[in-house]
């Protein structure tokens, strides 16, 4: 729906003021705080027109207006300015990633907490390597008598790095690393899943190691690939004084299966903003802003912020852009492990 420039300015002012105050916005508010060049009477007439068009609503006859979900959607699609972070805010984000993290769970949780702390909303970070990733290297490094470090590297970076109770000698581990790399290098993960017979037949002496590697590579535990942070921050917003809305949104953030589905289907666009949620997925009473992050140019996961419809979308988008770059620059996704 086409809006005049004046209507756009007034709608933008109502949204900005509503985000700040969580209160209905009057024509006097718009005039005194944002658009003094228009008279209160002119603004009042435009507010009525925007209400008739479905972009605003009036909770009570004598009150001001609040944006509808359609109003917020128009705002994020055409009117929103992405806010530039202050140097302090940008430095704080960068500082949170200064520590090298090589464990996937730690990386995801760090990203989720960083986003939640910066936006003051709940956040979700998803990681999902597909079966099409190609194996490049497999390393087995003895740490102690009963502990072995296992590292699996693909064309999308390190996908697994765990400590196992494999009890083989250093020579056996080194030899197994070479054999495994030779056997699986260039194969997609989905092809590795069907290699049990080959291993059993030709390399029986390494079966304990190989069984563990197969389990490690082919394990698809989506619960471990989703990190959530900041659910309690939603209690700070008046919208969630409504017990039903709070319970519904908290329930979403507790369902990692549903979150995995939502976050794995994030479109590969710069940002996806679902104002008011997604009724097809049963997600309502909140807005979700998401974006993907990449390794070596390929999307491997997504970041998201969950909050009230009255979300500060411009700031959220700016923070997600910054965290996406920091996450993509993190050593876990950026560099290979060399033997």
Residue, then its C-alpha position, 0 to 999 in steps of 0.5 A: x500500500x502506497x503512503x504519502x511522504x507525510x504519512x510515512x513520517x508520521x507513522x515512523x514517528x508513532x512507531x519510534x515513540x511507541x518503542x520508547x514508551x510502550x504507551x499510545x502516541x497522541x498527535x501532540x506527542x508527534x508534533x512536539x517531539x518529532x514533526x513540529x513542521x506539521x500542525x497537531x490538526x494535520x497530524x490528527x487527520x493523518x493518524x485517523x487515515x493511518x488507522x483506517x488503512x490498518x497501520x494504527x489502532x486506538x486502544x480507547x476512544x480518548x487515547x492516542x494510537x499504537x502501531x498494529x502488526x501491519x504498521x510495524x511491518x510497513x516500518x521495517x520494510x520501508x521506513x526503518x533506519x538501521x542504527x549505527x552502533x556507538x564506538x563503545x557498543x561496537x567495542x563491547x561486541x568485539x571484546x566479547x569475542x576476543x577469547x578464542x573459542x574452539x568448542x561449538x557449544x561455547x561459540x553458540x552460547x557466547x554468540x547468543x549471550x552477546x546478542x541478548x545482552x546487547x539488544x535486551x531481548x531474548x536471542x537464538x543462535x542455530x548451527x546446522x552443517x548439512x550432509x553435503x559438507x565435504x570431509x577434509x581432515x580427521x585428527x586424533x591427538x592423544x592428550x593423556x592416557x585415557x583422553x584423546x582429542x578428536x577433530x573433524x574438519x570439512x570444507x565448511x570448517x571444523x564441525x566437531x572437536x571433542x575429547x574422547x576416552x579412546x585408549x590407543x597409543x600415539x602411534x595408532x592414533x597417528x596412523x588412524x588419523x592418516x587412514x581416516x583422512x585418506x579414506x574419507x577425504x573428499x566424501x560428503x558427510x552423508x556418504x560417510x554414514x554408509x561406510x561401516x562395512x568398509x571399516x569392519x572388513x578392511x580395518x578391524x584393528x581400528x574399529x573402536x576408533x572408527x566406530x566413535x568417529x562415525x558416531x561423531x560425524x553422523x550424529x544429528x542432535x539438533x538440541x545441541x545446535x541451538x543456544x538460547x539466552x535472555x528469556x528473563x529479559x522479556x519480563x522487562x517489557x509491559x507487553x509480557x505482563x499479560x500472562x498468556x503472552x508471556x507463557x506463549x513466548x516462553x514456551x516457544x523459547x523452551x521448545x528447541x525442536x521448534x526453534x531448530x525448525x524455525x532457525x534452520x528455515x531462515x531464508x538466505x537474505x540479509x535479514x528476515x523480520x517477522x512482525x507478530x511472529x508466524x501463525x503457520x508455525x504457531x508463533x504469535x505475540x512476538x516478533x522475530x528478527x533473523x539472519x544467516x551466518x557463513x563459513x567460507x561463503x556458505x550459510x551454516x547457521x542463523x542468529x535471531x532475536x525474539x521480543x515484543x512487536x514493539x521492538x527496536x528493529x533498527x538497533x537489533x538489525x545493527x547488532x546482528x550485523x556486527x555479531x554475524x561478522x564477529x562470529x564468521x571471523x571466529x577461529x572455530x569457523x575461520x581456520x583449519x586445524x593443522x596436524 
